[in-house]
């Protein structure tokens, strides 16, 4: 048995299983560049290690109220890095490469999504061969709220959800519980959290970790969001953002009114970019998708053209909840501004993720 910690990720090998534990509970296990590199390093070392037949990733829970697997990337650090004159390229190059490595990993990779699983947390779990949910699981991609777009391969896993749920979840950042996550294909099995210690105890030495986890799984909980599929499909299948908002406004529903108000608080530009990206992504493979995400991130964090710095300032740093989006309305977002986000600053061979296949 071997164990070690680096970048607040604990890596331990026990009974043929490689255990990866995100160990930053005071920050809701938000991923730093160090943590991303530590995860990638451990996975690479175990890839060809005959002593490791499967990998389990989990988050350590702190004493705070919300159980958390991983609440995303460390956006405070990214914001500070740009303001200090640096960039975010190293972070997203490493993160998107890690996402690709997880999706293409040759050994069983089990993600224990016990708690809040947002943004980057989805990135390190959605490519798992088995995604385990508990009663505490809360999944979402809330990037539009901070002037960004759903990344870490979201175009792939949101695109696989039924109907227009991909657009709904990606544009609104709506958080779903375990029942809806299972129904939407964002999880594979439901296991009450009280049984996780038993699973972790039995995994070492078991010849087939996935079979064991499936055998221990319980009946899926209710999926209330699925009852709204016809309604959400009708609104979120509209051709563009003005049409979606107009459609939502035409219906007298408290829930849809809340959704409309949430959209109206998000960056008009990034809503349009997100909608286009999600729809384009349905025709992309993983590597191509991640390369496009990297282009979008390049523009999104640009101090002049992007909205991320202002969104993070307003929602996370200053918390005044009053971002100064530019432009301020959907009517002012022209086609040229949206297309600029998809324009690559690199040649195909010079793209930072050119090596992904």
C-alpha positions in Angstrom: 0.0 0.0 0.0 1.3 3.4 -0.9 -0.2 6.9 -0.3 0.8 10.5 -0.7 -0.6 14.0 -0.9 0.2 16.7 -3.4 -1.8 19.8 -4.3 -4.4 18.8 -1.7 -5.2 15.6 -3.5 -4.5 12.4 -1.5 -3.5 9.5 -3.6 -3.5 6.0 -2.1 -3.2 2.6 -3.5 -4.9 -0.2 -1.6 -5.9 -3.7 -2.5 -5.6 -3.1 -6.3 -7.6 0.2 -6.1 -6.2 3.7 -6.6 -8.0 6.1 -4.4 -8.0 9.8 -5.2 -9.4 12.2 -2.5 -9.9 15.9 -3.1 -8.7 17.3 0.2 -9.7 21.0 0.2 -13.0 21.0 2.0 -12.8 24.6 3.3 -13.0 25.7 -0.4 -15.6 23.1 -1.3 -12.8 21.0 -2.9 -12.5 23.6 -5.7 -9.8 22.5 -8.1 -6.5 24.4 -8.2 -3.9 24.0 -10.9 -1.9 22.0 -8.4 -4.8 19.6 -7.7 -5.5 19.1 -11.4 -1.8 18.2 -12.0 -1.8 15.9 -9.1 -4.9 14.1 -10.4 -3.4 13.8 -13.8 -0.1 12.5 -12.5 -1.7 9.8 -10.4 -3.9 8.6 -13.2 -0.9 8.5 -15.6 1.2 6.5 -13.1 -1.7 4.0 -12.5 -2.6 3.7 -16.2 -0.1 1.0 -16.9 0.5 -0.2 -13.3 -0.5 -3.9 -13.1 -1.1 -3.5 -9.4 -4.0 -1.0 -10.0 -7.1 -2.4 -11.6 -9.5 0.5 -10.9 -9.5 4.1 -9.7 -12.0 5.8 -7.3 -12.3 9.6 -7.0 -14.0 11.2 -4.0 -14.1 14.4 -2.0 -13.4 14.9 1.6 -16.2 16.6 3.5 -15.5 19.4 6.0 -17.6 20.7 8.9 -19.6 23.1 6.8 -23.3 22.6 6.1 -23.0 21.3 2.5 -21.5 18.0 1.6 -19.3 18.5 -1.4 -17.6 16.3 -4.0 -16.2 19.2 -6.0 -17.8 22.6 -6.5 -15.7 23.5 -9.6 -12.5 25.3 -10.4 -10.8 27.8 -8.2 -12.3 30.9 -10.0 -11.0 33.3 -7.3 -7.5 32.2 -8.2 -8.2 32.6 -11.9 -9.6 36.1 -11.3 -6.5 37.1 -9.3 -4.1 35.7 -11.8 -5.6 37.8 -14.7 -5.7 41.0 -12.6 -2.0 40.4 -11.7 -1.1 40.4 -15.3 -0.9 36.7 -15.8 -3.2 34.3 -17.7 -5.4 31.3 -17.3 -4.0 29.2 -20.1 -2.0 26.8 -18.0 -5.1 26.0 -15.8 -7.4 25.3 -18.7 -4.8 23.4 -20.7 -4.3 21.1 -17.7 -8.0 20.8 -16.8 -9.2 20.0 -20.3 -6.4 17.5 -20.8 -7.4 15.9 -17.5 -11.0 15.7 -18.7 -9.9 14.0 -21.9 -7.7 11.5 -19.9 -10.7 10.6 -17.7 -13.0 10.0 -20.6 -10.5 7.8 -22.3 -9.1 6.0 -19.3 -8.4 2.3 -19.9 -9.3 1.1 -16.4 -12.6 1.4 -14.4 -12.9 4.9 -13.0 -15.6 5.3 -10.3 -16.7 8.8 -9.2 -18.4 9.1 -5.8 -20.5 12.3 -6.4 -21.6 12.5 -2.8 -22.6 16.1 -2.4 -22.3 19.3 -4.5 -20.9 18.5 -7.9 -20.6 21.7 -10.0 -18.5 22.8 -13.0 -15.1 21.3 -12.8 -16.5 18.6 -10.4 -18.7 17.5 -13.4 -15.5 17.5 -15.5 -13.8 15.0 -13.3 -16.9 12.8 -12.9 -18.9 12.7 -16.1 -16.2 10.7 -17.9 -16.2 8.0 -15.3 -17.1 4.5 -16.2 -19.5 4.5 -13.1 -21.0 7.7 -11.7 -22.3 7.0 -8.2 -24.9 9.4 -6.7 -26.2 9.7 -3.2 -29.1 11.6 -1.5 -26.7 14.5 -1.1 -25.8 14.8 -4.8 -26.5 18.2 -6.4 -25.3 18.5 -10.0 -25.0 21.6 -12.2 -23.1 23.8 -14.6 -23.7 27.3 -13.3 -21.1 29.1 -15.5 -23.4 31.5 -17.2 -24.0 33.2 -13.9 -20.4 34.3 -13.8 -20.1 35.4 -17.4 -18.8 32.0 -18.7 -20.2 29.0 -20.5 -20.5 25.3 -19.5 -17.1 23.8 -20.2 -15.1 20.6 -19.1 -16.8 18.7 -21.9 -20.3 19.8 -21.0 -21.3 20.0 -24.6 -20.9 16.2 -24.6 -22.7 15.2 -21.5 -25.4 17.9 -21.6 -25.9 17.1 -25.3 -26.8 13.5 -24.4 -29.6 14.5 -22.1 -33.1 14.1 -23.6 -34.9 16.8 -25.6 -33.8 20.3 -24.9 -32.6 19.6 -21.3 -29.0 20.3 -22.5 -30.0 23.9 -23.4 -32.1 24.3 -20.2 -29.3 23.1 -17.9 -26.5 24.8 -19.7 -28.2 28.2 -20.0 -29.8 28.4 -16.6 -27.3 26.5 -14.4 -30.2 24.8 -12.8 -29.1 22.3 -10.0 -30.5 18.8 -10.2 -30.8 16.2 -7.5 -29.9 12.5 -7.8 -33.3 11.3 -9.2 -33.3 13.8 -12.0 -29.5 13.3 -12.6 -30.1 9.6 -13.1 -33.1 10.2 -15.4 -31.0 12.6 -17.4 -28.1 10.3 -17.9 -25.8 12.3 -15.6 -25.3 9.5 -13.2 -25.4 5.7 -13.3 -26.4 4.3 -9.8 -27.8 5.6 -6.6 -26.2 4.6 -3.3 -27.3 6.0 0.1 -24.4 7.8 1.6 -24.5 5.6 4.7 -23.3 2.7 2.5 -20.3 4.5 1.1 -18.0 3.3 3.9 -19.0 -0.3 3.2 -18.4 0.2 -0.5 -14.9 1.7 0.1 -14.1 -1.2 2.5 -15.2 -3.9 0.1 -13.6 -2.5 -3.1 -10.0 -3.5 -2.3 -9.7 -7.1 -3.2 -13.0 -7.4 -5.1 -12.4 -8.6 -8.7 -14.9 -6.3 -10.3 -15.4 -2.9 -8.6 -18.2 -1.8 -11.0 -20.2 -4.9 -10.5 -19.9 -4.6 -6.7 -21.1 -1.0 -6.8 -24.0 -1.8 -9.0 -25.0 -4.7 -6.8 -25.0 -2.4 -3.7 -27.1 0.3 -5.5 -30.5 1.2 -4.3 -33.7 2.2 -6.1 -33.5 5.6 -7.8 -35.3 8.5 -6.0 -38.0 10.6 -7.7 -37.2 12.8 -10.7 -39.5 15.8 -10.4 -37.9 17.7 -13.2 -38.7 15.0 -15.8 -42.4 15.9 -15.4 -41.6 19.2 -17.0 -39.9 17.8 -20.1 -42.6 18.8 -22.6 -42.7 22.3 -21.2 -39.0 22.8 -21.1 -38.6 21.3 -24.6 -41.1 23.7 -26.0 -39.3 26.7 -24.6 -35.6 25.8 -24.9 -35.8 24.3 -28.4 -36.5 27.9 -29.7 -33.9 29.1 -32.3 -32.2 31.8 -30.3 -32.1 33.5 -26.9 -34.7 36.3 -27.6 -37.1 33.6 -28.7 -36.4 31.4 -25.7 -37.0 34.3 -23.3 -40.1 35.4 -25.2 -41.5 31.9 -25.0 -40.9 31.7 -21.3 -42.6 35.0 -20.7 -45.7 33.8 -22.5 -46.5 31.2 -19.9 -47.9 31.9 -16.4 -45.8 29.7 -14.1 -43.8 30.6 -11.0 -41.1 28.1 -11.9 -40.7 29.4 -15.4 -40.8 33.0 -14.2 -37.8 32.2 -11.8 -36.0 30.6 -14.8 -36.6 33.7 -16.9 -35.4 36.0 -14.2 -32.2 33.9 -13.7 -31.5 34.1 -17.4 -32.0 37.9 -17.4 -29.4 38.2 -14.6 -26.8 36.3 -16.8 -24.5 37.8 -19.4 -26.5 38.4 -22.6 -23.4 37.8 -24.6 -22.5 34.5 -22.9 -26.0 33.2 -23.1 -25.8 33.6 -26.9 -22.4 32.0 -27.0 -23.5 29.2 -24.8 -26.6 28.4 -26.9 -24.5 28.3 -30.0 -21.8 26.2 -28.4 -24.1 23.6 -27.0 -25.9 23.1 -30.3 -22.7 22.9 -32.2 -21.2 20.4 -29.7 -23.8 17.8 -30.5 -21.9 17.1 -33.7 -18.5 17.1 -32.2 -16.2 14.4 -30.7 -14.6 15.0 -27.3 -11.2 16.2 -28.5 -12.7 18.7 -31.0 -15.1 19.9 -28.3 -12.4 20.5 -25.7 -10.4 22.5 -28.3 -13.4 24.7 -29.0 -13.9 25.2 -25.2 -10.3 26.3 -24.9 -10.9 28.9 -27.6 -14.0 30.1 -25.8 -12.0 30.4 -22.5 -9.3 32.4 -24.2 -11.9 35.0 -25.2 -14.0 34.6 -22.0 -11.1 35.7 -19.7 -9.8 38.4 -22.0 -10.1 41.7 -19.9 -11.4 43.7 -22.9 -13.7 41.2 -24.7 -14.7 38.7 -22.1 -17.3 38.8 -19.3 -15.7 36.3 -16.8 -13.7 38.9 -14.8 -16.8 41.0 -14.2 -19.0 38.1 -13.4 -16.6 36.6 -10.9 -16.1 40.0 -9.3 -19.8 40.6 -8.9 -20.9 37.1 -7.9 -17.8 35.8 -6.0 -15.4 38.5 -5.0 -17.4 41.6 -4.1 -20.7 39.8 -4.0 -22.6 42.9 -5.0 -24.6 40.8 -7.5 -24.5 43.7 -9.9 -22.3 42.7 -12.8 -21.8 45.3 -15.5 -22.4 43.2 -18.6 -21.4 44.6 -21.9 -23.8 44.9 -23.7 -26.5 44.9 -21.1 -29.3 43.5 -23.2 -29.8 40.6 -25.7 -31.0 43.1 -28.3 -27.5 44.6 -28.3 -25.6 41.3 -28.8 -24.8 41.3 -32.5 -23.8 38.3 -34.6 -20.2 39.6 -35.0 -19.7 39.7 -31.2 -20.8 36.0 -30.8 -18.7 34.8 -33.7 -15.6 36.5 -32.3 -15.7 34.0 -29.3 -15.4 31.1 -31.7 -12.4 32.6 -33.6 -9.2 30.7 -32.7 -6.1 32.7 -31.8 -4.1 29.6 -32.8 -3.5 27.6 -36.0 -4.8 24.1 -35.8 -1.3 22.7 -35.2 -0.5 25.4 -32.7 -3.6 24.9 -30.5 -2.6 24.1 -26.9 -4.8 20.9 -27.1 -3.7 19.9 -30.6 -2.4 16.6 -29.3 -5.8 15.3 -28.1 -7.3 12.7 -30.3 
